[in-house]
Amino acid sequence: MISVIVSFCVSLALSILLTPVFIRFLIKKEYGQFIRQDGPTGHYTKRGTPTMGGVVFIFAILVGWLVGFLAVRELPDYSSVLVAGLFLGLGVIGFLDDFIKISRHRSLGLNPLAKIIGQLIIGSVFAGFALWSPGGHGPAPASMSISLFRPTGVTLAFAGAGIGIVLFVLWANFLVTAWSNAVNLTDGLDGLATGASLAAFGGYTFITFWQFSQSCIRSVDITGCYEVRDPLGLAVFSAAVVGGLIGFLWWNASPAQIFMGDTGSLALGGAFAAISILSHTEFLAVIIGGLFVVVTMSDVIQIVVFKRTGKRVFRMAPLHHHFELKGWHEVTIVVRFWIVAALFAITGVGLFYAEWVATAT
């Protein structure tokens, strides 16, 4: 528990103190946000606002995570190292995308193909190591079984281990790409993606710490225990994310003094995907991160319907821009979406706990 609290506090302190320093640096370098011309006209006033704020909270989260373990004189466990690696790797891709945009003063950043290839390489490396147990000690962090609250009887290795590994790598890459792009789509209004991510990672802090307290590895006598390899490490990392995002939200709330950019959104989506895979709750994540799913589906629906009928379902996609064009104030949209995100996260946690109660009785 001490490591979880320390990681949260250190990450929060670093994020809230370093963000204004980074803002001044970006302003001095004139590294500001480019605003797309086909977006809501109210966004034109945001042109030039410092971006790439994800750099700060990525640093704060990683330091908080490390100090959380060092505070109890331990080194980070294998599972949380995997999460941190994916988190940092996708953050680097997002940083390259952001830097190209601001240095060339355009809305297009990294070449789309290069971006996809980068995500696939990082996602595949993560997936490969997630199925490997260092030195053969303990179970592998990931499971090839389809998981909701815990691994089910449905496995990707139905036609053999080799095919199972290939299917798992494809599945992991799909989740990493889907969640990183979902958070990226949600990052369209001041503080929206930050607050929604806070709710999602807050839910996972509870879930992973509960898995630690009810771990089969710690005690096989616990009824309804969880076979997650390193649940405490996942809780420490999740808590660090929550702390880092609270500190960042202080400066990112409307009117935002800095945006997280693709640097932050891709990293957060990758970390969310990684934690869902390593906590064996991939399908439960759809509920915990429900707001991201809704926003993404609004974009998909808009594109599909428009291509087939030439008509728009929403005034503009993603969904938050639809409400902007309906006349809702930005702060109203953001707060209401935060509430929805929190309700999704609470529902996911509630279902998770209800399943444990049913299994343990």
C-alpha positions in Angstrom: 0.0 0.0 0.0 2.9 2.4 0.8 4.3 2.0 -2.7 0.9 2.9 -4.2 0.6 6.0 -2.1 4.2 7.1 -2.7 3.9 6.7 -6.5 0.7 8.8 -6.5 2.2 11.6 -4.4 5.5 11.8 -6.2 3.9 11.8 -9.6 1.3 14.4 -8.6 4.0 16.7 -7.1 6.3 16.5 -10.2 3.5 17.0 -12.6 2.0 20.0 -11.0 5.4 21.7 -10.4 7.1 20.9 -13.7 4.2 21.6 -16.0 4.4 25.5 -15.7 8.2 25.2 -16.3 7.6 23.3 -19.4 4.9 25.8 -20.5 7.4 28.6 -20.3 9.9 26.6 -22.3 7.4 25.9 -25.0 6.3 29.5 -25.2 9.9 30.6 -25.5 10.4 28.2 -28.4 7.0 29.1 -29.9 6.0 25.5 -29.9 2.2 25.9 -30.1 -0.8 23.9 -31.2 -2.0 24.1 -34.8 -5.8 24.3 -35.1 -7.5 22.5 -38.0 -9.5 24.8 -40.3 -12.6 22.5 -40.5 -13.1 22.3 -36.7 -15.4 24.4 -34.5 -14.6 28.1 -35.0 -14.4 28.6 -31.3 -11.1 26.7 -31.3 -9.3 29.3 -33.4 -8.5 31.2 -30.2 -6.5 28.2 -29.0 -4.0 28.4 -31.8 -0.5 28.7 -30.4 -1.3 27.2 -27.0 1.7 25.1 -25.9 1.3 21.4 -26.7 3.3 18.1 -26.0 2.3 18.4 -22.4 2.4 14.6 -22.2 6.2 14.9 -21.9 5.8 16.3 -18.4 3.3 13.8 -17.0 5.1 10.8 -18.7 8.2 11.8 -16.9 6.3 12.4 -13.6 4.5 9.1 -13.9 7.7 7.1 -14.6 9.6 8.7 -11.7 6.6 8.3 -9.4 6.4 4.6 -10.4 10.1 4.0 -9.7 10.1 5.9 -6.4 7.1 4.0 -5.3 9.0 0.8 -5.5 12.2 2.2 -4.1 10.3 3.5 -1.1 9.8 -0.1 0.0 13.3 -1.1 -1.1 12.2 -3.1 -4.1 12.8 -3.0 -7.8 9.9 -2.6 -10.2 8.3 -6.0 -11.1 8.2 -7.5 -14.5 4.6 -6.6 -15.4 4.9 -2.9 -14.5 8.1 -2.7 -16.5 6.2 -4.0 -19.5 3.5 -1.3 -19.0 6.1 1.4 -18.6 7.9 0.3 -21.7 4.7 0.4 -23.8 3.7 3.7 -22.2 7.1 5.3 -23.0 7.3 3.8 -26.5 4.0 5.1 -27.7 4.8 8.4 -26.0 7.9 8.7 -28.2 5.8 8.1 -31.3 3.3 10.7 -30.2 6.2 13.1 -29.5 7.5 12.7 -33.0 4.1 13.3 -34.4 3.6 16.5 -32.3 7.1 17.8 -33.0 6.6 17.5 -36.8 3.3 19.4 -36.5 4.6 22.3 -34.5 8.0 22.6 -36.3 6.4 22.6 -39.7 3.2 24.6 -38.6 0.8 22.1 -40.1 -2.0 19.7 -38.8 -0.3 16.6 -40.3 2.5 15.1 -38.3 4.2 11.8 -38.6 3.6 9.9 -41.8 0.5 7.7 -41.1 2.3 4.5 -42.4 5.3 5.2 -40.2 3.0 5.9 -37.2 1.2 2.5 -37.7 4.5 0.6 -38.2 5.9 2.2 -35.1 2.8 1.2 -33.1 3.0 -2.3 -34.5 6.6 -2.8 -33.6 6.2 -1.5 -30.0 2.9 -3.5 -29.6 4.5 -6.7 -30.9 7.5 -6.4 -28.6 5.2 -5.8 -25.7 3.0 -8.8 -26.6 6.0 -11.1 -27.0 7.5 -10.3 -23.6 4.0 -10.4 -22.0 3.9 -14.1 -22.9 7.4 -14.8 -21.5 8.3 -15.5 -17.9 11.8 -14.4 -17.0 13.9 -17.4 -16.0 10.8 -19.5 -16.1 9.8 -18.2 -12.6 6.1 -17.7 -12.1 3.4 -17.4 -14.8 3.7 -15.2 -17.8 2.0 -11.8 -17.3 -0.4 -12.2 -20.1 -2.9 -15.0 -20.7 -4.0 -16.4 -24.1 -7.4 -16.9 -22.8 -10.2 -14.4 -23.5 -10.7 -12.4 -20.3 -13.6 -10.4 -18.8 -13.0 -10.4 -15.0 -10.4 -13.2 -15.2 -9.3 -15.7 -17.9 -12.2 -17.7 -19.3 -12.2 -21.2 -20.9 -12.0 -19.6 -24.4 -8.4 -19.6 -25.5 -6.5 -18.2 -28.5 -4.4 -21.4 -28.5 -7.3 -23.5 -29.7 -5.2 -24.7 -32.7 -1.9 -25.0 -31.1 0.6 -22.9 -29.1 2.2 -21.4 -32.2 -1.0 -20.2 -33.7 -2.1 -19.0 -30.3 1.0 -16.8 -30.0 0.4 -15.2 -33.4 -3.3 -14.6 -32.5 -2.3 -13.1 -29.2 0.2 -10.7 -30.8 -2.5 -9.6 -33.3 -5.0 -9.2 -30.4 -2.6 -7.2 -28.3 -1.7 -5.0 -31.2 -5.4 -4.4 -31.9 -6.0 -3.4 -28.3 -3.0 -1.1 -28.2 -3.9 0.6 -31.4 -7.6 0.9 -30.6 -7.1 2.3 -27.1 -4.3 4.7 -28.0 -6.4 6.1 -30.9 -9.5 6.2 -28.8 -7.8 8.4 -26.2 -6.3 10.5 -29.0 -9.8 11.1 -30.5 -11.2 12.1 -27.1 -8.4 14.7 -26.6 -10.4 17.5 -28.4 -11.5 19.8 -25.6 -9.6 21.4 -22.7 -9.1 18.7 -20.0 -11.5 16.2 -21.6 -9.1 13.3 -22.2 -7.2 14.1 -19.0 -10.3 13.8 -16.8 -11.6 10.8 -18.6 -8.3 9.0 -18.2 -8.3 9.9 -14.5 -11.5 8.0 -14.1 -10.4 5.0 -16.1 -7.0 4.6 -14.3 -8.6 5.3 -11.0 -10.8 2.3 -11.6 -7.8 0.2 -12.5 -6.0 1.3 -9.4 -8.7 -0.2 -7.3 -9.1 -3.4 -9.5 -5.3 -4.2 -9.6 -4.9 -3.5 -5.8 -7.8 -5.8 -5.1 -6.3 -8.5 -7.3 -3.1 -8.1 -5.2 -5.0 -8.5 -1.9 -6.8 -11.6 -3.3 -3.8 -13.0 -5.2 -3.6 -16.8 -5.7 0.2 -16.4 -5.9 0.3 -14.9 -2.4 -2.1 -17.5 -1.0 -3.8 -20.4 -2.7 -6.3 -20.6 0.1 -8.2 -17.5 -0.9 -11.5 -18.3 -2.5 -12.0 -16.6 -5.8 -8.4 -15.5 -6.0 -6.7 -14.0 -9.0 -3.8 -15.5 -11.0 -2.4 -12.1 -12.1 1.4 -12.2 -12.0 2.2 -8.7 -10.6 -1.0 -7.0 -9.5 0.7 -4.7 -7.0 3.1 -3.3 -9.7 0.0 -2.6 -12.0 -1.6 -0.8 -9.0 1.6 1.3 -8.4 1.7 2.3 -12.0 -2.0 3.1 -12.2 -1.7 5.2 -9.1 1.2 7.1 -10.6 -0.9 7.8 -13.7 -3.7 9.2 -11.6 -1.3 11.4 -9.7 0.4 12.7 -12.8 -2.9 13.4 -14.5 -4.3 15.3 -11.5 -1.2 17.5 -11.5 -1.5 18.0 -15.3 -5.2 18.8 -15.2 -4.4 21.8 -12.9 -2.9 23.4 -16.0 -4.9 21.6 -18.7 -8.4 22.5 -17.4 -10.3 25.2 -19.3 -8.9 27.6 -20.4 -6.0 25.2 -21.0 -2.5 26.6 -20.7 -1.1 23.5 -22.3 -2.4 20.5 -24.3 -1.2 16.9 -23.8 -0.9 16.3 -27.6 -0.4 13.0 -29.2 2.6 12.5 -26.9 0.2 12.1 -24.0 -2.8 10.6 -25.6 -1.0 7.7 -27.3 1.0 7.0 -24.2 -2.1 6.9 -22.0 -4.0 4.7 -24.4 -1.1 2.3 -24.6 -0.8 2.1 -20.8 -4.6 1.5 -20.5 -4.4 -1.4 -23.1 -1.4 -2.9 -21.3 -3.0 -2.9 -17.9 -6.2 -4.4 -19.2 -4.1 -7.2 -20.8 -1.9 -7.9 -17.8 -4.7 -7.7 -15.3 -6.7 -10.2 -17.5 -9.6 -7.8 -17.9 -9.5 -6.9 -21.6 -13.3 -6.9 -22.1 -14.1 -5.3 -18.8 -11.9 -2.4 -20.0 -14.6 -1.6 -22.6 -16.8 -0.6 -19.7 -14.1 1.0 -17.5 -13.0 3.1 -20.5 -16.6 3.4 -21.8 -16.4 7.1 -22.7 -13.4 6.5 -25.0 -15.5 3.7 -26.7 -18.5 6.0 -27.2 -16.4 8.8 -28.6 -14.6 6.4 -31.0 -17.9 4.8 -32.2 -19.4 8.3 -32.9 -16.5 8.9 -35.3 -16.9 5.4 -36.9 -20.7 5.8 -37.3 -20.2 9.2 -38.8 -17.7 8.0 -41.4 -19.6 4.8 -42.3 -23.0 6.4 -42.7 -21.7 9.4 -44.6 -19.8 7.2 -47.1 -23.0 5.1 -47.7 -25.7 7.7 -47.7 -23.9 11.1 -48.0 -25.7 12.2 -44.8 -24.3 13.0 -41.3 -25.6 11.4 -38.1 -23.8 14.1 -36.0 -23.2 17.7 -36.8 -19.5 16.9 -36.4 -17.5 13.9 -35.1 -16.2 13.0 -32.6 -19.2 13.4 -30.3 -17.9 16.3 -28.2 -17.7 18.5 -31.3 -21.4 17.6 -32.1 -22.4 19.2 -28.8 -20.2 22.2 -29.4 -22.0 22.9 -32.7 -25.3 22.5 -30.9 -24.4 25.4 -28.7 -23.2 23.7 -25.5 -20.4 25.6 -23.7 -17.0 23.8 -23.7 -16.8 23.5 -19.9 -20.4 22.1 -19.8 -19.5 19.4 -22.3 -16.2 18.5 -20.6 -17.8 18.3 -17.1 -20.7 16.2 -18.3 -18.3 13.9 -20.2 -16.2 13.5 -17.0 -19.4 12.5 -15.2 -20.1 9.9 -17.9 -16.5 8.6 -17.8 -16.7 8.3 -14.0 -20.0 6.4 -14.2 -18.5 4.0 -16.7 -15.5 3.4 -14.5 -17.6 3.0 -11.3 -19.8 0.5 -13.2 -16.8 -1.5 -14.3 -15.4 -1.6 -10.8 -18.8 -2.5 -9.4 -19.2 -5.4 -11.9 -15.6 -6.6 -11.1 -16.4 -6.6 -7.4 -19.8 -8.3 -7.9 -18.1 -11.1 -9.8 -15.6 -11.6 -7.0 -18.4 -11.7 -4.4 -20.3 -14.3 -6.5 -17.1 -16.4 -7.0 -16.0 -16.2 -3.3 -19.3 -17.2 -1.9 
